[in-house]
Amino acid sequence: MANPVMNSIVKDWSAQTTTPAGYPAMPGYQPASQQAHNPFGGSTNPYGAPEESGSSGAQAGQAADRGPVYGVPQAAPAGYDDSMASYEAMMNAPAADAVDRGVMTYDDVVVKSIICFGLLLVGASVGWFGGLVAPALAMLALLPALLVAVGLSLFIQFSKTIRPALVIAFSLVEGFILGALSFSFELRFPGIVVTAVVATLVVIGTTLGAFTMGFVRNSATLTRIAGIGSLAFFVYYAVSLLLSSTGLVNMAAVNNVRIWGIPLGVIIGAIAVFVGVTCLVRDFDAVKVGVAYGVPARWAWQCTFAIMTDVVWIYLEILKILSYFMRRD
């Protein structure tokens, strides 16, 4: 299921940094109140004389406004030597990188994606071999695992605190579901899993390449499509599961109804893949904006979670589409 909370992440990140006048700030903008302290003294003019107290305060203020009088010796501010030494040390120190500043980088997202997808494969292996050894037991465990995955997904999406442990747990549970479902499809349609994996990689690679080269971009319209489409399919599949489990409607027969010679399930699946791709573009854009605005590094877990759910979503939809065209065993 695509992550609807990612719809507002770019807006939230952009709103975190604004100028005093309320205009959006460019990446790297720093408010004046947070800028580095002047090492030469309290005045913003490093050559100005410090204010004096007492009766000569006004004259000192006027002199500071005029700046130094050249040819007349000027007294160095108290602590000038120490301040200058600190300033020189600061200037000679190596520049702080993104890791030192604790902000999200592309490497963070890549590394955490590798971790989560690796755990997803571990869970998928358990589900696959569980179906191979004890098919009835694997199918029996599928429904509780699905409920746990949905619960974890909703909690991760709507929680105000990012919890990497929950993202890791979700990867394992989602992997188990993916492995068990893939095994059941493979039993009925030999070779379908490999075909679905290759097709999914092609879709994801094409989407990433098109986004990187600027052929597709995120927009307010695309974000609305991703959000509304994700919610619509969530409701559709929840209702379909309820109707099928209660025996009120035979959803398999409904999906096999042909429209212009195309099964309804294929049409629904193609729309679902399109929605998954729009969600993927939105998530790629969220990573790009998050890196540009220097959001905290922990957000890499949330971005990884969103991308992973989109990839799984696209894979499952492609798996179902292929099932209409492959020979049953």
C-alpha positions in Angstrom: 0.0 0.0 0.0 1.4 3.4 -1.0 2.2 5.8 1.8 -0.4 8.7 1.9 1.5 10.6 4.5 4.3 11.3 2.0 1.8 13.6 0.2 2.5 16.4 2.7 6.2 15.7 3.4 7.6 18.0 0.7 5.2 20.8 1.8 6.2 20.3 5.5 9.9 20.3 4.7 9.6 23.4 2.5 7.6 25.2 5.2 10.3 24.5 7.9 12.5 27.2 6.4 11.1 30.7 5.6 12.5 34.2 5.6 11.3 36.7 8.2 9.0 38.2 5.5 7.3 34.8 5.1 8.8 33.9 1.7 10.1 30.3 1.1 13.8 30.2 1.8 16.3 28.6 -0.6 18.2 25.6 0.5 21.1 26.7 2.7 19.3 29.7 4.1 20.1 30.5 7.7 18.2 33.1 9.8 20.2 36.0 11.1 19.5 35.0 14.6 21.3 31.7 14.0 24.3 33.0 12.1 27.8 32.7 13.5 28.8 35.2 16.3 31.0 38.1 15.2 34.5 37.3 16.6 35.5 41.0 16.7 33.0 42.2 19.2 29.4 43.0 19.7 29.1 45.5 16.8 28.3 44.1 13.4 31.1 46.4 12.0 34.4 44.7 13.0 36.2 48.0 12.8 33.8 50.0 14.9 34.7 51.0 18.5 32.6 49.5 21.3 30.0 51.6 23.0 31.1 53.3 26.2 28.9 53.9 29.2 28.3 57.1 31.0 28.3 60.6 29.6 30.5 59.8 26.6 28.1 57.0 25.4 26.5 59.2 22.7 29.9 60.3 21.4 31.1 56.7 21.4 28.0 55.6 19.5 28.5 58.4 16.9 32.1 57.4 16.5 31.2 53.8 16.1 28.7 54.8 13.4 31.4 56.8 11.5 33.9 53.9 11.8 37.6 54.2 12.6 39.5 57.5 12.2 42.5 56.5 10.1 45.9 57.8 11.4 44.6 57.8 15.0 45.5 54.7 17.0 42.5 52.6 17.9 42.3 50.5 21.0 41.7 46.8 20.3 38.6 45.4 21.9 39.0 43.5 25.0 39.7 39.8 24.2 40.6 40.6 20.6 43.6 38.3 20.5 41.6 35.4 21.9 38.7 36.1 19.5 41.1 36.3 16.5 42.7 33.1 17.4 39.3 31.4 17.7 38.3 32.9 14.4 41.4 31.7 12.7 41.0 28.2 14.1 37.4 28.1 12.9 38.4 29.2 9.4 41.2 26.6 9.2 39.0 23.8 10.5 37.6 21.4 7.8 34.1 22.1 6.6 31.3 20.2 8.3 29.7 17.7 6.0 26.2 16.3 6.0 27.1 13.5 8.4 28.6 16.0 10.9 25.5 18.1 10.7 23.2 15.1 11.1 21.1 15.7 7.9 19.8 13.3 5.4 21.9 12.4 2.4 21.3 10.3 -0.7 23.7 7.7 0.8 21.5 7.5 3.9 18.5 6.6 1.7 20.5 4.1 -0.4 22.0 2.3 2.6 18.8 2.1 4.5 17.0 0.9 1.3 19.6 -1.9 0.9 19.0 -2.9 4.6 15.2 -2.9 4.3 15.1 -4.7 0.9 17.6 -7.2 2.2 15.3 -7.9 5.2 12.4 -8.1 2.8 14.2 -10.9 0.9 14.9 -12.7 4.1 11.2 -12.6 5.0 10.3 -13.6 1.5 12.6 -16.6 1.7 10.9 -17.7 4.9 7.4 -17.4 3.3 8.5 -19.2 0.2 10.1 -22.1 1.9 7.3 -22.2 4.4 4.9 -22.7 1.6 7.2 -25.3 0.1 7.5 -27.3 3.3 4.0 -26.7 4.9 1.7 -25.0 2.4 -1.4 -25.2 4.7 0.5 -23.7 7.6 2.0 -20.9 5.5 -1.4 -19.9 4.1 -2.8 -20.1 7.7 -0.2 -17.6 8.9 -0.7 -15.3 5.9 -3.8 -13.6 7.3 -2.3 -12.7 10.7 0.8 -11.5 9.0 -1.3 -9.3 6.7 -3.0 -7.8 9.7 0.3 -7.2 11.5 1.7 -5.6 8.3 -1.3 -3.3 7.9 -1.1 -2.3 11.6 2.6 -1.5 11.4 2.2 0.4 8.1 -0.5 2.6 9.6 1.4 3.2 12.8 4.6 4.1 10.9 2.8 6.4 8.6 0.8 8.4 11.1 3.2 8.3 14.1 4.9 11.6 14.9 8.1 9.8 15.9 10.2 7.9 13.3 11.0 4.4 14.7 13.6 2.5 12.6 12.8 -0.7 14.5 9.3 -0.7 13.3 10.4 -0.2 9.7 12.7 -3.1 10.1 9.9 -5.3 11.5 7.6 -4.2 8.7 10.2 -5.3 6.1 10.4 -8.8 7.6 6.6 -9.2 7.9 6.0 -7.8 4.5 8.7 -10.0 3.0 7.0 -13.1 4.5 3.6 -12.1 2.9 5.4 -11.5 -0.4 7.1 -14.9 -0.3 4.0 -16.8 0.6 1.9 -15.1 -2.1 4.6 -15.5 -4.7 4.8 -19.2 -3.9 1.1 -19.7 -4.3 1.2 -17.9 -7.7 4.2 -19.9 -8.8 2.3 -23.1 -8.1 -0.5 -22.2 -10.4 1.5 -20.3 -13.0 5.0 -21.6 -13.3 7.6 -18.9 -14.2 5.3 -16.0 -13.2 7.5 -14.9 -10.3 10.6 -14.4 -12.3 8.6 -12.6 -15.0 7.0 -10.3 -12.4 10.3 -9.5 -10.8 11.9 -8.6 -14.1 8.9 -6.5 -15.1 9.0 -4.7 -11.7 12.6 -3.9 -12.0 12.0 -2.5 -15.5 9.2 -0.3 -14.3 11.2 1.0 -11.3 14.4 1.6 -13.3 12.5 3.4 -16.1 10.7 5.6 -13.5 13.9 6.4 -11.7 15.7 7.2 -15.0 12.9 9.4 -16.2 12.8 11.3 -12.9 16.6 11.7 -12.8 16.7 13.1 -16.4 13.7 15.4 -15.7 11.2 13.7 -18.0 8.8 13.3 -15.2 8.4 15.6 -12.2 6.3 15.8 -9.1 3.5 18.3 -9.0 0.5 19.2 -7.0 -1.7 17.3 -9.5 0.5 14.2 -9.4 0.5 14.3 -5.6 -3.3 14.4 -5.5 -3.5 11.5 -8.0 -1.1 9.5 -5.8 -3.0 10.2 -2.6 -6.5 9.8 -3.9 -5.5 6.7 -5.9 -3.8 5.0 -3.0 -6.8 5.6 -0.7 -9.2 4.4 -3.4 -7.4 1.2 -3.9 -7.0 0.6 -0.2 -10.8 0.8 0.2 -11.4 -1.2 -2.9 -9.2 -4.1 -1.8 -10.6 -4.0 1.8 -14.2 -4.2 0.4 -13.2 -6.9 -2.1 -11.6 -9.0 0.7 -14.7 -8.6 2.9 -17.1 -9.5 0.1 -15.0 -12.5 -1.0 -14.5 -13.9 2.6 -18.3 -13.6 3.3 -19.3 -15.2 0.0 -21.5 -12.3 -1.0 -19.7 -11.7 -4.2 -17.4 -13.9 -6.3 -14.6 -11.3 -7.0 -12.7 -13.8 -9.2 -15.7 -13.9 -11.6 -16.1 -10.1 -11.5 -12.4 -9.6 -12.4 -12.8 -12.0 -15.3 -15.6 -9.9 -16.9 -14.3 -8.6 -20.2 -14.5 -5.0 -21.3 -13.6 -4.6 -25.0 -12.0 -8.1 -24.8 -9.8 -7.2 -21.8 -10.5 -8.7 -18.4 -11.6 -6.2 -15.8 -8.8 -7.4 -13.4 -6.2 -6.4 -16.0 -7.7 -2.9 -16.3 -7.8 -2.4 -12.6 -4.3 -3.8 -12.2 -2.9 -1.4 -14.9 -4.5 1.5 -13.1 -3.0 0.3 -9.9 0.5 0.1 -11.4 0.0 3.7 -12.7 -0.9 4.8 -9.2 2.1 3.0 -7.8 4.4 4.8 -10.3 3.0 8.2 -9.4 3.6 7.4 -5.7 7.2 6.4 -6.6 7.8 9.6 -8.4 6.4 11.5 -5.4 8.7 9.6 -3.1 11.8 10.2 -5.3 10.9 13.9 -5.2 10.5 13.8 -1.4 14.1 12.4 -1.1 15.4 15.1 -3.4 13.7 17.9 -1.5 14.6 16.4 1.9 18.3 16.3 0.9 18.2 19.9 -0.5 16.6 21.3 2.7 18.8 19.3 5.0 16.1 17.5 7.0 17.2 15.3 9.9 18.9 12.0 9.0 16.2 9.9 10.6 13.8 10.9 7.8 15.8 8.5 5.5 14.0 5.6 7.3 10.6 7.1 6.4 11.6 7.7 2.8 12.9 4.1 2.5 9.7 2.8 4.0 7.6 4.7 1.4 9.7 3.6 -1.5 9.6 0.0 -0.3 5.8 -0.1 0.0 5.5 1.4 -3.5 7.8 -1.3 -5.0 5.9 -4.1 -3.3 2.7 -2.6 -4.5 3.9 -2.5 -8.1 5.2 -6.0 -7.9 2.0 -7.5 -6.6 -0.1 -5.7 -9.2 2.1 -6.9 -12.0 1.9 -10.4 -10.6 -1.9 -10.3 -10.7 -1.9 -8.9 -14.3 0.4 -11.6 -15.5 -1.8 -14.3 -14.0 -4.5 -13.4 -16.6 -2.1 -14.2 -19.5 -0.1 -17.2 -18.2 -1.0 -20.8 -18.6 -2.3 -22.5 -15.4 -0.4 -25.5 -14.3 
